[in-house]
Amino acid sequence: MATKIKALVLDLDDTLYAEISYLQSAYRFIAAKISTQPQQLYAKMLAEYHAGENVFENISKKYQLDKKELLDWYRFHKPDITLFQDVAETLTYFAKEYKYAVITDGRSKTQRNKLQALGLTNLLNTIVISEEIGSEKPSIANYEKVMNELQCEEYIYIGDNLKKDFVTAKLLGWTTICLKDQGQNIHKQNFSIAAEYQADYCLNSWQEIRSFLSLDRNKTH
């Protein structure tokens, strides 16, 4: 039996790495630019964030800085972030069996800087970013762009955001996997959401995802 041409389509933030680590990286970058005691300022910024305060409003007032400049530093710095455990090993292991794509919402430069920092740019066959395409998930255009470019027979989508990641992928007949929040996600998961927004499978880690993909391989060979 001929092997199917398969695609593994990935969300970025809180699926491949912890999005909170991007925020921490940006805060460190900003603190180093504006303070002679960057560690103290970084700790203060992080505490304010967790307390629900407007961090950039506070910084803007204290240091007489334009908020737009602060936001630009946040969005466009070169981040110090790392992949979740087992992501790199999984993607390397299945590289001959899957085409890889990312569908992510955000600014082009910000998201591409993240992919570059994570060492993923050259591994991906297709990158779909909301600012570049003009629509955000769950718009069908973002998913159809992947299908048009990859031309695969089977699609597996991995994400974390129940509100927007899975509903369209399921309508298109993709297999969907939700990576469960281990307590640090920026957007919290609400599993009481309507069934059409739920993923087909919920897994706890990339180690479990690798095992799932191995089982899928055995079924299709």
Secondary structure, 3 states (H helix, E strand, C coil): CCCCCEEEEECCECCCECHHHHHHHHHHHHHHHHCCCHHHHHHHHHHHHHCCCCHHHHHHHHHCCCHHHHHHHHHHCCCCCCECCCHHHHHHHCCCCEEEEEEECCCHHHHHHHHHHCCCHHHCCEEEEHHHHCCCCCCHHHHHHHHHHHCCCEEEEEECCCCCCCHHHHHCCCEEEEECCCCCCCCCCCCCCCHHHCCCEEECCHHHHHHHHHHHHHHHC
